[in-house]
Amino acid sequence: MSTPPPPETCANCGADIPPRARACPACGADEGTGWREASVYDGLNLPDAARGDDGPAQTWTARRSPVPWYWILTGCFLLAGLILGALALG
């Protein structure tokens, strides 16, 4: 039983695969792990930039959330307590 030839491009990483390759030279996918005809990302409806098809991958940055109001209020009470304590000792 002959092994099927590898696909022209790796569905896992998109690299070109030589005709008689036993594994993808870029990511190592092979017939043991399963040559895929489709990418694992095909059914996810991702934008092209997130998959890396059209240029560099899109970078996601987390937005910094503001300090919750109760921590600001707690800080004000502690600061007021320290100031009043210092004035009472002086």
HUBEL-V24443 format. One record per residue. SS is DSSP state (@ for helix, = for strand, . for the rest). PHI is phi in radians with two decimals (NA if undefined). OMEGA is omega as a letter, one per 20 degrees, with the letter a starting at -180 (NA if undefined). Layout:
ss=<SS;SS>
phi=<PHI;PHI>
omega=<OMEGA;OMEGA>
This chain:
ss=<.;.;.;.;.;.;.;.;=;.;.;.;.;.;.;=;.;.;.;.;.;.;=;.;.;.;.;.;.;=;.;.;.;.;.;.;.;.;.;.;.;@;@;@;.;.;.;@;@;@;@;.;.;.;.;.;.;.;.;.;.;.;.;.;.;.;.;.;@;@;@;@;@;@;@;@;@;@;@;@;@;@;@;@;@;@;@;@;@;.>
phi=<NA;-1.55;-1.43;-1.21;-1.19;-1.24;-1.20;-1.20;-2.20;-1.30;-1.30;-1.40;-2.14;1.57;-1.32;-1.28;-1.96;-1.05;-1.01;-1.90;-1.22;-1.69;-2.68;-1.21;-1.19;-1.60;-2.03;1.57;-1.07;-2.53;-1.19;-1.20;-1.53;1.80;-1.18;-1.86;-1.46;-2.18;-1.32;-1.21;-1.69;-1.11;-1.59;-1.64;0.97;-1.39;-1.17;-1.05;-1.15;-1.25;-1.46;1.57;-1.25;-2.08;1.71;-1.20;-1.17;-1.30;-1.70;-1.89;-2.03;-1.39;-1.44;-1.41;-1.42;-1.21;-1.19;-1.09;-1.07;-1.22;-1.28;-1.13;-1.11;-1.09;-1.09;-1.13;-1.12;-1.13;-1.12;-1.11;-1.12;-1.14;-1.14;-1.15;-1.15;-1.18;-1.21;-1.25;-1.37;-1.49>
omega=<a;r;r;r;r;r;a;r;a;r;a;a;r;a;r;a;r;a;a;a;r;r;r;a;a;a;r;r;a;a;r;r;r;r;r;r;a;r;r;a;a;a;a;a;r;r;a;a;a;r;a;r;a;r;a;r;r;r;a;r;r;r;a;a;r;r;r;a;a;r;r;r;r;r;r;r;r;r;r;r;r;r;r;r;r;r;a;r;a;NA>
